[in-house]
Amino acid sequence: MVVFRYLIREIVLTMLAVAVVLLLVIMGSRIIRYMSAAASGELPLGLVGRLVMYQMPGFLELILPLAFFLGILLAYGQLYMNSEMTVLRACGVSPMKVLRVSLWPGAVVAVIVALCSLWLGPLGKQQISEALFEQQQHADFSILSAGRFQNVGGRTVYAASMSHGNSQLNDIFVSEPQRTKGAPAEVVIKADHAYQVRDEKTGARYLVLDSGERYSVEAGRMDAERLTFASYSTKIEDNLQALEVSEMDAMPSAQLWGSHDRKMRAELQWRWSLAIMVPILTLLAMSLSKVDPRHGRFGRILPAIILHIAYLSLLLTAKSLIGNSRWPADVGMWPIHLGFLILGIWLVKRTFGHKGAR
């Protein structure tokens, strides 16, 4: 039917517009985070694009339910503003028929969210973990450029050239803060060569400098401590932990299925809950989209967003309580879904009455 295709198109177009805006905002903040890590020398710039791409399913599983919710509110709110809903009802298209039409794109969105939360999201997080682990294992200086002063792990590093496949720096200069109390504030090191080694037992990385001099200096003072060395090593701090994902987030859903571990059961229920939210949010949005033309279609946006935040916050709280053995895992998050489902049915009946059920 042409009317139903028109309604679905309005919902989908509005949802896509909202999703793009939300995706750009979230991606922007994540790109800034990764670019900051790249600027400090913790990540090669070429890895930033891959990390953002791997994060995309995780973004979508959270964005799409909210975008679909707001899409119905804005699309149907505009139809009420233009009195199109009144015309549709006069032509025999009841609110319940409109609701049933809305559930079709809702089912498609729910399937996409389920694919992202159950499969693509964990897979992307696993790829992020592998990429960061691979970067930590690198023994080269691919994040550096010869002939430039760069900040690496809190140090200012300059190398005239590189050799041996970027695994060795030549004519190197390093400036770093002094870590010994009572000593001059700055340490300056000049060496002929530098390379990285990794301790097999601890996994720690060290920068080894050959044939050089070490100066402990302080601004405003004429004297300095000078030390010559044949070999000098300093630990390289790995600051990628803040970018890593937890092992639970990267675990495949098939591995979570049937587990008796409470945290794993909570994680699996959370992944399913993101898809279950979509049809329930459709019920809530259907009633909230009915607005008075004098108030405008944005009149109920704020209450709707608060309702969505409350729904999501309760699910996150339940996930934490289940994982901490403070809520029965068998009961899980189902009472929250049931409560909002009852609320959605009640709002629909209250908004449209029994006449809208035809």
Beta strands, then each sheet from edge to edge (+ up, - down):
strand 1: 150-152
strand 2: 155-163
strand 3: 168-177
strand 4: 186-198
strand 5: 205-217
strand 6: 225-236
sheet 1: 1+ 2- 3+ 4- 5+ 6-
end
